[in-house]
Amino acid sequence: MAEQLKLVYNEAYISKLSGAIFSKYNNFPQAIFIESVFSPEWDTLELKQRMRHITLCLGQALPAEYDKAIQVLKDAIPLLIGHGLENLIFPDYVEIFGLNNWEISILALELFTIYSTSEFAVRPFIMQDMLRMMRQMEDWAQHDNHHVRRLASEGCRPRLPWAAALPDFKRDPKPILPILSKLRADNSEYVRKSVANNLNDIAKDHPELVIELANKWYGECSHTDWIIKHGSRTLLKKGNSQALSLFGFNQEVQTEIHDLKLSQDQLAIGDSFTFSFQLNSPRTTKTTSTKLRLEYAVDYVKANGKRSRKIFQIIEKLFPSNQDILLSRSHSFREMSTRKHYPGIHQLTVLVNGMEKACINFRLQE
């Protein structure tokens, strides 16, 4: 992933960035800046390394006075609209050079997040003064702009991807809750996804807290219900009985899985297979339906020979009673940036409402 994403920082963007800054600051040394960016090690740098390298080069080329440098960047960033990921260098500049200039930095992060995202840059401010920064983020949670409201949630996620974790919030996420409460029915899907992801982060360390919030908030409105459901996805995948019950999945329902079959029980890394099985829905004398959540788990062999489970959803819906239903799905073992495959005996398990119903082994070969 990063091998491709790093290419957003290319000659065209650096030239456009340099020109935008020069148009607002005539003393900007464009040629020197561009030469410093494309240093001999440039091709070896990955995405975040390139971002930080550009930030440091800007630090050498912009005015030494932080307030003047920030004003140049604030004036220049509207000229780079449409460059979302690339514009991470603007909040990164605040993170590197602005921790001791809160008033100026907070206003800059608020603006820069509209053109990119300041979710990474706010985290050092949280770690430096949690109470002060969280008060600011509560204010942002009520901002007119949905990018700024999203920043209030995304920036304080305990386990934000691509960022350092926030250990204090992993231990005690309660300071986050007022922000999530303010945003739990937000009219922006962009914001709602962030709130759900924040809840999912919290659920990994404090499942009981998320269950408590879910029971309190669920049923308020469709936006909140979606957030609760998406924010509970880790709990649902782990078969948490309280989470399953909240969404209408009864773990005691009488269902059976028969004839679990693989299209092949030996395959090479990079191949795919299809598996199929018969679902026997609950038997009853009444004409009724049962809400079922069907998933399958793959227990992958790791480099050390142990197994690690990953759960995938098959379908979630009302199934009519007294029926035998044939279901099938395909699964790929192609190499991914997020998952490396190793040879050995793997296992596939079918789950119904979080309960294991059938399993089968297969061999993955190099």
Secondary structure, DSSP 8 states (H G I E B T S, - for coil): -HHHHGGGSSHHHHHHHHHHHHHH-TT--HHHHHHHHT-TTGGG--HHHHHHHHHHHHHHHS-SSHHHHHHHHHHHGGGGTT-TTGGGHHHHHHHHH-TT-HHHHHHHHHHHHHHS--TTTHHHHHHH-HHHHHHHHHHHTT-SSHHHHHHHHHTT-TT-TTS---HHHHH--GGGHHHHHHHTT-S-HHHHHHHHHHHHHHHHH-HHHHHHHHHHHTTS-HHHHHHHHHHTHHHHHTT-HHHHHHTT--TT---EEEEEEES-SEEETT-EEEEEEEEE----SS--EEEEEEEEEEEEE-TTS-EEEEEEEEEEEEEESS-EEEEEEEEE---BTTB----EEEEEEEEETTEEEEEEEEEEE-
